[in-house]
Amino acid sequence: MQEYEVRIDRNKCIGAGSCEKVAPDIFSVDESNKVALKCAQAGAVSLKIGSDKIKSAVEGARVCPVYAIGVIDKSAGKSILGIEPEKNLEVRKILAHYDSSKEWQMDPFGFFTIKPFPAEGIIKVRYYNAKHQLAAEIAGKTAEEIYNTICREKLVSSLAHSAYLGSELQKAEIAMKRNLPYVQDDPLDFKQS
């Protein structure tokens, strides 16, 4: 059986917990809000694993926002992650701009309406297909579970539309939690809180 080693750098760890979410069989966040290795001695910074755990270890390492986790192929003696965070690239400087009157395009898959229901603690989303027919209703408690469901169900085809949905759903979730009025496409009015 192929042998691998998972290594953690607790000094780099910021306690985001993403690794634990995607690979709870290998990673946990301890009482000091730092990554720890399950099935390893307390305070251990490395853990030998076999091929049966490699997929989970790689997924956990790749979601770490500060690259505090490494996965090493013991026979080759190098990382298998295929990432190079230490390699410096020339950073492009881009000034954000957007002119909706010129750049906006309808998603060929359709569109959504969003409405929070604070009394029920849910957000309801209606999906209308390209022919403007109501084709699906999605209900959830958080923006994250709703937009991931929309993507999983393949109800969007455009990156811009996906980004828009994430933004609007987050606004709807904030409005619901803070008891603010929510109108799709309008900014939230925090003066009413």
C-alpha positions in Angstrom: 0.0 0.0 0.0 1.3 3.5 -1.0 2.3 5.6 2.1 1.7 9.3 2.5 2.2 11.8 5.2 0.0 14.7 6.2 1.9 17.6 7.7 0.4 20.6 9.5 1.9 24.0 10.3 0.1 25.2 13.4 1.9 28.5 13.2 0.3 29.3 9.8 -3.1 28.0 10.9 -5.8 30.7 11.3 -8.5 28.4 12.6 -10.8 28.7 9.5 -12.0 25.2 10.0 -12.4 24.5 6.3 -10.2 21.4 6.5 -12.4 19.9 9.3 -15.5 20.6 7.3 -14.4 18.6 4.2 -12.2 16.0 5.9 -13.5 15.4 9.5 -11.9 12.0 9.5 -8.4 13.5 9.4 -8.6 17.1 10.7 -10.2 18.9 13.7 -9.9 22.3 15.1 -8.7 22.1 18.8 -9.4 24.3 21.8 -6.7 26.7 20.8 -8.5 27.2 17.4 -5.7 25.5 15.5 -5.7 22.5 13.1 -5.0 19.2 14.7 -4.7 15.7 13.3 -7.2 13.1 14.3 -5.8 9.6 15.1 -2.4 11.2 16.0 -0.8 11.9 19.4 -1.8 15.2 20.9 0.4 17.9 19.5 1.6 15.8 16.6 2.3 17.8 13.4 2.4 14.8 11.0 0.4 11.7 10.4 1.2 8.7 8.2 -1.8 7.6 6.0 -2.5 5.1 3.3 -4.2 5.3 0.0 -7.6 4.9 1.6 -7.4 8.3 3.2 -5.5 10.2 0.5 -8.6 11.8 -1.2 -9.9 13.1 2.1 -6.4 14.5 3.1 -5.9 16.3 -0.3 -9.4 17.8 -0.1 -8.8 19.1 3.4 -5.4 20.5 2.5 -6.6 22.2 -0.7 -9.3 24.2 1.1 -6.9 25.6 3.7 -6.8 29.4 3.0 -3.2 29.8 4.3 -1.6 26.5 3.1 -1.0 25.2 6.6 -1.4 21.6 5.4 0.8 19.5 3.3 0.4 16.0 1.8 3.6 14.2 1.0 4.1 11.1 -1.2 6.6 9.2 1.0 8.2 7.2 -1.9 8.8 10.4 -4.0 9.5 12.6 -1.0 7.4 15.5 -2.4 4.0 17.2 -2.1 1.1 15.7 -4.2 -1.1 18.8 -3.9 0.1 20.4 -7.2 0.0 23.8 -5.7 2.9 26.4 -5.4 1.9 29.1 -2.9 5.5 30.1 -2.4 6.1 30.8 -6.2 5.7 34.5 -6.8 3.8 35.7 -9.9 3.5 39.1 -11.3 0.3 40.3 -9.8 -2.2 42.0 -12.1 -3.7 45.2 -10.9 -7.3 45.5 -12.0 -9.6 48.4 -11.4 -13.2 47.0 -10.9 -15.9 48.5 -13.1 -19.2 47.4 -14.4 -21.8 49.1 -16.7 -25.0 47.1 -16.4 -26.6 48.9 -19.4 -23.8 47.6 -21.6 -22.6 44.4 -20.0 -25.6 42.7 -18.4 -26.8 39.6 -20.1 -29.7 37.3 -19.2 -28.6 33.8 -18.1 -29.9 31.5 -20.8 -31.1 29.1 -18.1 -33.5 31.7 -16.6 -33.8 33.8 -13.5 -34.6 33.8 -9.8 -36.8 35.8 -7.3 -35.6 35.8 -3.7 -37.8 36.4 -0.6 -36.8 36.0 3.1 -39.4 34.8 5.6 -38.1 35.9 9.0 -41.0 34.3 11.0 -40.2 30.9 9.5 -36.4 31.5 9.5 -36.1 30.6 5.8 -35.4 32.2 2.5 -37.5 31.1 -0.5 -36.2 31.3 -4.0 -38.3 30.8 -7.1 -36.6 29.7 -10.3 -38.1 30.7 -13.6 -36.7 29.0 -16.8 -35.8 30.8 -20.0 -39.5 30.8 -21.0 -40.4 32.6 -17.8 -42.2 29.6 -16.4 -41.9 28.8 -12.7 -39.9 25.6 -12.7 -38.6 25.2 -9.2 -38.9 26.5 -5.6 -35.9 26.3 -3.3 -36.1 27.0 0.4 -33.3 27.1 2.9 -32.0 28.7 6.1 -28.7 30.1 4.8 -27.4 31.7 1.6 -24.7 29.1 1.4 -27.0 26.1 1.3 -29.3 27.7 -1.2 -26.7 28.8 -3.7 -24.9 25.5 -3.5 -28.2 23.7 -4.1 -28.9 26.0 -7.1 -25.4 25.1 -8.5 -25.8 21.4 -7.8 -29.2 21.4 -9.5 -27.5 23.1 -12.5 -30.1 26.0 -12.6 -27.5 28.6 -13.6 -25.0 28.7 -16.5 -23.3 32.1 -16.1 -20.6 32.9 -13.6 -21.9 36.5 -13.3 -25.4 35.1 -12.5 -23.9 32.8 -9.8 -22.0 35.7 -8.2 -25.1 37.8 -8.3 -27.2 35.1 -6.6 -24.6 34.7 -3.9 -24.6 38.4 -3.2 -28.4 38.7 -3.2 -28.9 35.6 -1.0 -26.3 36.9 1.5 -28.3 40.2 1.6 -31.5 38.3 2.1 -29.9 36.2 5.0 -28.6 39.4 6.7 -32.0 41.1 6.3 -33.8 38.1 7.8 -31.4 37.9 10.8 -31.5 41.6 11.5 -35.2 42.1 10.7 -34.5 44.5 7.9 -36.7 45.0 4.8 -35.3 43.2 1.8 -36.0 44.2 -1.8 -34.1 42.2 -4.4 -31.5 44.4 -6.3 -31.8 47.2 -3.7 -29.1 47.9 -1.1 -30.0 47.0 2.5 -31.1 49.9 4.7 -29.2 49.4 8.0 -30.7 52.7 9.4 -33.9 50.7 10.1 -32.1 48.3 12.5 
